[in-house]
Amino acid sequence: MNRLIKKVAVIGSGIMGSGIACHFANIGVQVLLLDIIPNQLTEAEEKKGLTLNDKAVRNRMVNDNLATALKSNPSPIYDKKFADRISTGNTTDDLPKIKDVDWIIEVVVERLDIKKAVYEQIEKYRKPGTLITSNTSGIPIHFMSEGRSEDFQEHFCGTHFFNPVRYLKLFEIIPGPKTNPEVLSFLNNYGEKFLGKTSVVAKDTPAFIGNRIGIYGIMSLFHLVKEMDLTIEEVDKLTGPVIGRPKSATFRTVDVVGLDTLVHVANGLYENCPNDEAHELFKLPDFINHMMENKWLGSKTKQGFYKKVDKDILSLDLNTLEYRPNKKASFQTLELTKTIDNVIDRFKVLVNGKDKAGEFYRKSFAGMFAYVSNRVPEITDDLYKIDDAMKAGFGWEHGPFQIWDAIGVEKGIELIKENGENVADWVNEMLTSGNKSFYTVKEGATYYYDIDSKSQKKIPGQDAFIILNNIRDTKKVWGNADSTLFDLGDGILNLEFHSKMNSIGGGVISGINKAIDLAEKEYSGLVIGNQAANFSVGANLGMIFMMAVEQEYDELNFAIKSFQDTMMRVRYSGIPVIAAPHGMTLGGGCELVMHSDKAVAAAETYIGLVEFGVGVIPGGGGSKEMTLRASDQFKKNDVKLNILQEYFLTVGTAKVATSAYEGFDNGVLLPTKDIVVVNKDRQIAEAKKHALLMAEAGYTQPVQRKDILVLGKQALGAFLVGTDGMMAGNYISDHDRKIANKLAYVMAGGDLSEPTLVSEQYLLDLEREAFLSLCTERKTLERIQFMLTKGKPLRN
């Protein structure tokens, strides 16, 4: 379907409506955000002499809701200036404007009568052929479009975003009885390609896929916690990062989402799924009813399963229903997994645990495996969609069928039987047919077991992705303990880091140089990217700390020089080098990106030079590069010092962009060479595409720069006066001033008597000297040690 989405109307400006509006603005779409008019004036409006006919009053609700959303943390928008793409109005005065939009998204209160009344009004102005969808989380889609025109019904379906819209990737598409298949196909592709989502077409069943499985999981834990007499801290320990789930795990997540939201969906499932074999699990336990009665709903009411009192976090005792001091949870089984880096490899160990943790995992996984097996084909015909929904909507690293595969299908069936539950017949049929797993990988693609054909079928839509795990065994070219080289095909290599937090130490430096050596001899280009949680948190601080403490300054100087030389090799190699940053891209990770020919950055890239936080300046070419970029901004008759000062402050305040677009604002990404992709799953494939384009266009090795204009004493004097003033005002410490003055010396180009053109190597030498001198400072070592032990910066 050749359909362009230039403008979208969002009807309803609450948390979800504003979040959806912001995300469309994120990707460059114009948005019309509408809501009802208030029925009475506020006290402030009365004092101003306003009436209900004034535009400011009539649009107050939508403007207030949007303003609240834009102030929220984390932000729903990539860059505050993108909010200009959203225009606001009210449904009484401005509904006729929807005739000019390409897609209308209804996000009003979850009541069928209200939604149907809104659709009646929409149909008066909607242009035939315009998409019309509802963000309902549970109302059956087939009820909503009853009585509407044929064209309305053909272009109507559910499009369920998860909150927060920017960060949770699940995009459920639920067809109505008459939805045109081309509409579903278009939305599926649009969600993946433009919105950066994991699109999942679901059946029109209660709570669809994500919430049906997710709420089952939480409600089953609510019952299991009482059955096994576990504390909420123990459950959160067992259901968090150790099994690839968010740090907020179970009870903290419910506090953030709101207990009332969870209860609303659970009650809906209890009422609407009478034949569900787990029906009784959706019945609220007594402690949940008690919490609801007392309005202990979580963050929104300042207390839920956890409660903050002064600086202390208290936990709810589920037996006494009173708050008590937090208790640390520990289990022997979890200790056994500490040396297992890959989460997927931990599950076999966890279900074989001999303690309470092992018993918990056996019971909870058995229940989940049985439940998901019995939901196919009720909620979806394809098992991979359940895994996709749980990963994208609930932040699970692995879906239930992937976990089951990791434990072993037959072992999973054994656990189910021991738990007194029943597995769906199709699972036993799968084993009988010779298929021993739910998933297989062939020729770099993932296949899933298809019930109808009793065979493995390729998961659709993979052609746009390169999944490194799928080519790990077949396309590996070289590797060491910290990095691996893959052949992506078409003459392009990919270098993946897999050190702890992808920090850059000797193994990664060796990997970068090996990759460039090999690419220059036998390939056309290089992509540096991985599919871990973060691109790189920067240089290996532990190594720097040990060298500095042992006063091995020659070795430290050599290590820094090696890092600088490698970054310059990235910049001045004979082949295009494309960086694919995502997640945390800090310090040395940021320097690597800045020296690449091009960054293909995921929208969710949190990038910055953060070395000030550990008492040093950027030493891998970052200080040099920011000076160079400031110089490139100088124009005739500009006040050059003001431009340099902006770059100096970016480094000196350790500013981190909260999206790739903010990276452009901060100067660590450049709009002249770098691009942003919204769907991280497409990132490696997109980076490969750009490496090929540059190679095919005739890539020429660049020449090192010797034309960087530094301002010398003029800039140095101004910066030193500024840091003195900051210290005098108690804004910075004496050590902060010392670090800032070292950076000032580098970015001014030293104390040259007049503005001078210098080389990159000149600045790198100044940068390295400053970095080394700071590593001799006791307070810098204290900062590094504090970061290594506490994971946060020390101000000393």
HELIX and SHEET records of a PDB file:
HELIX    1   1 ILE A   15  ASN A   26  1                                  12    
HELIX    2   2 GLU A   43  LYS A   47  1                                   5    
HELIX    3   3 LYS A   55  ARG A   58  1                                   4    
HELIX    4   4 ARG A   60  LYS A   71  1                                  12    
HELIX    5   5 LYS A   80  ARG A   85  5                                   6    
HELIX    6   6 LEU A   95  ASP A  100  5                                   6    
HELIX    7   7 LEU A  112  TYR A  125  1                                  14    
HELIX    8   8 ILE A  141  MET A  144  1                                   4    
HELIX    9   9 GLU A  150  GLU A  154  1                                   5    
HELIX   10  10 PRO A  181  LYS A  193  1                                  13    
HELIX   11  11 GLY A  210  GLU A  227  1                                  18    
HELIX   12  12 ILE A  232  LEU A  238  1                                   7    
HELIX   13  13 PRO A  241  ILE A  243  5                                   3    
HELIX   14  14 PHE A  251  VAL A  257  1                                   7    
HELIX   15  15 LEU A  259  ASN A  272  1                                  14    
HELIX   16  16 HIS A  279  PHE A  282  5                                   4    
HELIX   17  17 ASP A  286  GLU A  293  1                                   8    
HELIX   18  18 SER A  299  THR A  301  5                                   3    
HELIX   19  19 GLN A  332  GLU A  335  1                                   4    
HELIX   20  20 VAL A  343  ASP A  345  5                                   3    
HELIX   21  21 PHE A  347  VAL A  351  1                                   5    
HELIX   22  22 LYS A  356  ARG A  375  1                                  20    
HELIX   23  23 LEU A  383  PHE A  394  1                                  12    
HELIX   24  24 PRO A  400  ILE A  407  1                                   8    
HELIX   25  25 VAL A  409  GLU A  418  1                                  10    
HELIX   26  26 ASP A  425  THR A  432  1                                   8    
HELIX   27  27 GLN A  462  ALA A  464  5                                   3    
HELIX   28  28 LEU A  468  ILE A  471  1                                   4    
HELIX   29  29 LYS A  500  ASN A  502  5                                   3    
HELIX   30  30 GLY A  506  GLU A  522  1                                  17    
HELIX   31  31 LEU A  541  VAL A  549  1                                   9    
HELIX   32  32 TYR A  553  ARG A  571  1                                  19    
HELIX   33  33 GLY A  588  HIS A  595  1                                   8    
HELIX   34  34 GLU A  611  VAL A  614  5                                   4    
HELIX   35  35 GLY A  622  GLN A  633  1                                  12    
HELIX   36  36 LYS A  640  GLY A  652  1                                  13    
HELIX   37  37 ALA A  660  ASN A  666  1                                   7    
HELIX   38  38 LYS A  680  ARG A  682  5                                   3    
HELIX   39  39 GLN A  683  GLU A  696  1                                  14    
HELIX   40  40 LYS A  713  ALA A  728  1                                  16    
HELIX   41  41 ASP A  734  MET A  747  1                                  14    
HELIX   42  42 GLU A  760  CYS A  775  1                                  16    
HELIX   43  43 ARG A  778  LYS A  790  1                                  13    
SHEET    1   A 8 ILE A  86  ASN A  90  0                                        
SHEET    2   A 8 GLN A  30  ASP A  35  1                                        
SHEET    3   A 8 LYS A   7  ILE A  11  1                                        
SHEET    4   A 8 TRP A 103  GLU A 106  1                                        
SHEET    5   A 8 LEU A 131  SER A 134  1                                        
SHEET    6   A 8 PHE A 156  PHE A 161  1                                        
SHEET    7   A 8 LEU A 170  PRO A 175 -1                                        
SHEET    8   A 8 THR A 198  VAL A 201  1                                        
SHEET    1   B 3 TYR A 306  VAL A 309  0                                        
SHEET    2   B 3 ASP A 312  ASP A 317 -1                                        
SHEET    3   B 3 GLU A 322  PRO A 325 -1                                        
SHEET    1   C 3 TYR A 439  LYS A 442  0                                        
SHEET    2   C 3 ALA A 445  ASP A 450 -1                                        
SHEET    3   C 3 SER A 455  LYS A 458 -1                                        
SHEET    1   D 7 LYS A 476  GLY A 479  0                                        
SHEET    2   D 7 SER A 483  GLY A 489 -1                                        
SHEET    3   D 7 ILE A 492  PHE A 497 -1                                        
SHEET    4   D 7 GLY A 525  ILE A 528  1                                        
SHEET    5   D 7 VAL A 577  ALA A 579  1                                        
SHEET    6   D 7 LYS A 598  ALA A 602  1                                        
SHEET    7   D 7 ILE A 675  VAL A 677  1                                        
SHEET    1   E 2 GLY A 583  LEU A 586  0                                        
SHEET    2   E 2 THR A 605  GLY A 608  1                                        
SHEET    1   F 2 ILE A 708  VAL A 710  0                                        
SHEET    2   F 2 THR A 756  VAL A 758 -1                                        
END                                                                             
